[in-house]
Amino acid sequence: MQFGGVMMALGVFRFDMSNGAYQKMARSAGHRWTEVNRIGREAALQYLGQRAQQITIEGVIYVHFKGGLRQVELMRAQAALKMLLMMVDRLGGV
C-alpha cells in the first residue's frame, strides 16, 4: 500500500492534507470483567476479553474541495455493506 502524504487509511478512504486531513483523533480500548458469585466465599472476577476499540476522528470537509461531501456519502454507502474496513496509520499500525 502506497501512503505518500497519507495520515491514515480506512479501507479505500485516505485521510491526507490534500483531500481530508483530520484535526483530532481519539482511540479508546478496554477490557471486560464480570463478577462470579460463589457460595460461602467472596465473588471472583472472571476476565471475558478485550472490548472493541473505538476510534473517533474529527475534521472539516469543505464542500467545494476535492469531492466535498461526496466522500461522506461514499463512506456511508460502504458502511451499509456491513463489511469490515481495516484502518491503518502511516506507520503501519492497525
C-alpha positions as CSV (number, residue, x, y, z in Angstrom):
1,M,0.0,0.0,0.0
2,Q,1.5,3.4,-1.0
3,F,0.9,6.0,1.6
4,G,2.9,9.1,0.5
5,G,1.4,12.0,2.4
6,V,-1.5,9.9,3.8
7,M,-2.0,10.3,7.6
8,M,-4.4,7.4,7.9
9,A,-6.4,5.0,5.6
10,L,-9.8,3.4,6.3
11,G,-10.2,0.7,3.6
12,V,-10.0,2.6,0.3
13,F,-10.6,6.0,2.0
14,R,-7.4,8.1,2.6
15,F,-7.0,11.0,5.0
16,D,-4.3,13.4,4.0
17,M,-3.5,17.0,3.7
18,S,-4.8,17.3,0.1
19,N,-8.2,15.7,0.5
20,G,-9.4,15.4,4.0
21,A,-6.9,15.9,6.9
22,Y,-8.4,15.3,10.3
23,Q,-7.7,17.7,13.2
24,K,-8.2,15.3,16.1
25,M,-8.2,11.6,16.6
26,A,-9.1,9.7,19.8
27,R,-8.8,6.0,20.5
28,S,-10.2,4.1,23.4
29,A,-10.0,0.4,24.4
30,G,-10.9,-1.5,27.5
31,H,-11.3,-5.0,29.0
32,R,-14.3,-6.9,30.2
33,W,-14.5,-8.4,33.6
34,T,-17.6,-10.0,35.3
35,E,-18.3,-10.9,38.9
36,V,-18.9,-14.5,39.5
37,N,-20.8,-15.3,42.8
38,R,-19.5,-18.2,44.9
39,I,-21.3,-19.9,47.8
40,G,-19.5,-19.2,51.1
41,R,-16.8,-17.1,49.5
42,E,-16.1,-13.7,48.1
43,A,-17.2,-13.2,44.5
44,A,-14.5,-13.8,42.0
45,L,-13.7,-11.8,38.9
46,Q,-13.5,-13.5,35.5
47,Y,-11.8,-12.0,32.5
48,L,-14.0,-12.0,29.4
49,G,-11.6,-10.5,26.9
50,Q,-10.9,-7.2,25.3
51,R,-13.7,-4.7,24.4
52,A,-14.0,-3.5,20.8
53,Q,-11.7,-0.5,20.2
54,Q,-13.3,2.8,19.3
55,I,-11.6,5.4,17.1
56,T,-13.1,8.9,16.7
57,I,-11.8,11.2,14.0
58,E,-12.8,14.9,13.9
59,G,-12.2,17.1,10.9
60,V,-13.6,19.5,8.4
61,I,-14.6,18.6,4.8
62,Y,-15.1,21.7,2.6
63,V,-18.0,21.2,0.2
64,H,-16.1,22.5,-2.9
65,F,-12.8,20.9,-2.2
66,K,-11.7,17.5,-3.6
67,G,-15.1,15.8,-3.8
68,G,-16.6,17.6,-0.8
69,L,-19.4,15.8,1.0
70,R,-19.4,13.0,-1.6
71,Q,-16.6,11.5,0.5
72,V,-19.0,11.1,3.4
73,E,-21.8,9.7,1.2
74,L,-19.3,7.1,-0.1
75,M,-18.3,6.1,3.5
76,R,-22.0,5.7,4.4
77,A,-22.6,3.5,1.4
78,Q,-19.6,1.4,2.3
79,A,-20.8,1.1,5.9
80,A,-24.2,-0.1,4.6
81,L,-22.5,-3.1,3.1
82,K,-21.6,-4.2,6.6
83,M,-18.1,-5.2,5.7
84,L,-15.2,-4.5,8.0
85,L,-12.6,-2.0,6.8
86,M,-9.0,-2.0,8.1
87,M,-7.7,1.3,9.5
88,V,-4.0,1.7,9.1
89,D,-1.9,4.7,10.2
90,R,1.1,5.9,8.2
91,L,3.5,3.9,10.4
92,G,1.6,0.7,9.6
93,G,-0.3,0.5,12.9
94,V,-3.6,-1.3,12.6
